[in-house]
Amino acid sequence: MAFKERARKKRRVGVNRSPALKAAPDAMIKLLELVNLLPPRLRNPWWARTNEPLPEPSRFDHYKRDILDWRSGGESIEARLIRWIGEDVPEEWAINTPALLWRKLRNAISELPLALQAFVLQDQTERFEVDSDIQALLNFELIRKDEQELKDLINEASGRIDEIFVLEKEEQLQFAVTPGGPGLTPDTLVMRARQRLIFVLAVQELVSCIAHPERKLELYFCSIYRRSDAAQSRLYITREGKLAFTDPALFVHLKGVEATRIRECPICRNFFWAGRADKRGCSDKCSKVLRSREWRERYPEKYKHRSYLMAEARAKKPEATKKRK
């Protein structure tokens, strides 16, 4: 028995064992699902995008910078351009109004998947007892809803904003001011939706830098999250009478996570959690494609020679069959 045990251990010497599997946190799975909804060609920074050709100019790229740099009441970029060419500026384009922001926001997100549109537009309460950053966390539950549910949510949210604009224009709106938050105004609704879009773009920018270790220094230069209300912490007093700070909603799902486990699939460009340290593809299918590509690049002569021999064998097979007959 002792001899067999020693022989068994000897056979296992030098065997490469797979590293231990580490399960992904549930919150991290939801975060990666949200980020993967954003098409790779629309990602930030510039090096995180794909160079796939577009059938037509992107409306999202066209309006994204205006939405990110929005200043209510300031002169609109359209007004500056129209004045530069010497034309009269229409009244509705003169300054940055909630109606103009809503027009740009709706055109921009129409290019996104339905789940992202619902994430941006959905507000669960009319009185806004829920803060804007907390609403973003609640909207994570929309990601896995079916297509019809998402369409209904989008139509309801869009119709609600359009209706309030109409009521305000007709001067029939009764402002419902809550003790702890803003009233039900078009400006409030649209700005909250803008903040949720910034939340998505900010998380994607951070995850892209984390997934590429060679780009980790660019985390210090990420700029989109600085525009997000969800990146702010709040001061409060504990039951013991001590001062404390809340974790910013934007970083709740990232706090304490192993950065090396967050990776980007080189095949489909999706972000994924590497349960094993040696995992490089998001799925078995992508891992197989990756191994095949690497094998062909590493052994081109062997691969070509093997393909030639297999083709030659297939060509000779019918002749061998005829000779037997």
Secondary structure, DSSP 8 states (H G I E B T S, - for coil): -HHHHHHHHHHTTT-----------HHHHHHHHHHHTS-GGG-SSGGGS-----SS--HHHHHHHHHHT--TTSB-HHHHHHHHTT----HHHHB--HHHHHHHHHHHHTTS-HHHHHHHH--S-SS--S-HHHHHHHGGGGTTS-HHHHHHHHHHHHHHHHHHHHHHHTT------BTTB--S-HHHHHHHHHHHHHHHHHHHHHHHHHH-GGGGGGGGG--GGGG-GGG---EEE-TTS-EEE---GGGTTTTT--GGGEEE-TTT--EEE-SSTT--SSSHHHHHHHHHHHHHHH-HHHHHHHHHHHHHHHHHHHHHHHHH-
